[in-house]
Structures are given as C-alpha cells and as structure tokens.
Amino acid sequence: MKIDANPRWTLAAVAVTAVFSSAPFAVVAQSPAAIQGFNAITCSDSGGFAGGGTGLSTAVTGEGQVTVNNRRDGTQKTFRLSQKELGELTEAIQHVDWPTVQGRRYISPGAHDLAVQDLKIDLPGVVYETHFDGLARIPEPLRELFHYLDAISRRSTR
C-alpha cells in the first residue's frame, strides 16, 4: 500500500492500521511543520498594477539563511537569522493549518490593483502555496506569518 505524503492520508492509514492491529496506541494528529520544521519558505509580492508593493522577494532556508531580492533597485542581501528568530519563524509556521490554505487565493473582490503576496513553503515531503492581498480576510495564523516574513524582508532595506 502506498502512503501519500498528504497528512490526511497518512493519518487515515494510521487509523486503519490501529483498528486492525492488536497493539493499543493513540493517534495524535499534528501538522507536518509541528513534527519536522521546514526546508524552505519563499515570499514575494506582485506589486499590483501601480507597483505599490514592496518589490521584495524573500527566501529563508530551514537553517535560517535569508536571501532578499529587491526588484526595484536590483539589489540582493543575504543574512542569517539568529536561533531565536529561526525558532520564532518555525513556531509561526507551525500555527498555520497548511492543508486548509493550500492553493487558496485570498483576494478581495474587485481589488485589481492591490499588491498580491505569494507564499510557498517546503515542508518535509510536501509543498504548500497560497496567495493573498492586503485587504483579504485570511486566517490569523497565516496573517501573523506574513507579518513576520515581511519584518524579515524589511531588515534587508536598513
């Protein structure tokens, strides 16, 4: 039997195994991020029709290496997060319910000129992507993660 990397299928397989097995054990559902951290995360904004976005594209590795590209002036800055910052970022990632935001576009109706932020996160065994504009209603843990990533990006402009 092939077990998919999707946490719902994995949980279902474990539950079926538990029903047919004689060994008692408890099944605890956790997101992949809570179990193993992350491999990489990238966040960028489109700038909207009028170019009102930040123009920053940020990539962070699971080891805390940050690369920020500024599309407006063509510069690139690389730095490393402290262990505390990496822990805070990992914690923010763990709070997001990734399967529910996968592929979602949180875009306000009629908001054609707003900057759209694109997020891609590589967790062990699975990659999630989502998009939102600044006025869209998104889950609070996802909003907090975007704010944290934005703060990391803006460090490169100092």
ABEGO torsion letter per residue (X at the ends): XBBBABAAAAAAAAAAAAAABABBBBBBBBBAAAAAEBABBBBBBAGEAAGABAGBBBBBBAAGBBBBBBAAAGBBBBBBBBAAAAAAAAAAAAABBAAAABGBBBBBBGBAABBBBBBBBBBBGBBBBBBBBAABBBBAAAAAAAAAAAAAAAAAAX
